[in-house]
Amino acid sequence: MALGIVVFGAAFLVGLGLGTYTRRPLSTAFLVLGSFGALLVLSATGDLFGAAALLAIVALVGLVAESMRETFVLLFGRY
């Protein structure tokens, strides 16, 4: 369990690193994390639709998180 948390955390940090180049760190990190999770679901169950659903849901959560971050920056400045 601890190894799984470390691996998912590492995938998230890789996504944040890639996101610094795109200036969308959260959405890119969630996209990388969703891709990793979808790959795990696909390899464990072979369910293509389940993997696609996981990727879509995690990517949408990333877009919402990025939108909320931008809104807070506009409202409160860069704190």
N, C-alpha and C positions, 0 to 999 in steps of 0.2 A: 504494500500500500504506500509506504513511504517512497519507494522507488518510482512509483507511478506519479506521485505528487511532484517529485523532483524533475521527472521527464516532462510533464506538462508545464511546469514552471520554466524549464529551459526552453521549451518551444515558444512559450509566451514571450520570454526575453529576446529570443531570436526575432520574433515578429516585431517587437518594439525597436530593436536595432534596425531592421529593414524599414520600419516606419519613419525613422528619422530622415531618411532620404526622400520619402514621399510627402513629408509634413502631415501625415495622418497616422500617428503612431498607434492609437488604439484600434482603429478599424483594420489596419494592417496586422497588428498582433492577433486580433480575434480571427482574422481570415487564416493566418498561419495555424493558429490553434484549432480552428474548425477543420482545416484540411488534415491536420494530424489526427484529430478525433475521428473524422470520416474514414481515414485510412485504417484506423484501429477497428472501427465497426465493420468495415468491408472485409478485413482480413479475419476477424473473429467469427462473423456470422454469414458473410457472403451476400448480405442484403444490400443491394444497390440503392434502393429507394430510401432505406433507413440511413445510409451513409450520406446521400444527397440531402435528406431532410436535416440531418445534424449539421452539415456544412452550411445550409441556408439559414438555419436558426442562429447558429453562432455568429455567422457573418452579419446578420441583421442586428443582433445584440451589439456587435462592435460598431455598426453604423449609428445606432442609438446612443451608445456611450460617447462616441466622437461628437455627435451633435450636442449632447448635454455638456460636454467639456467646452465646446465653442460657445455655447450659450452662457455658461458661467464666466468665461473669459470676457465676453461682451458686457455682462452685467456688473461684474466686480473687478474687472481689470486683471492684470497678470500678477496674482498673488499666489 
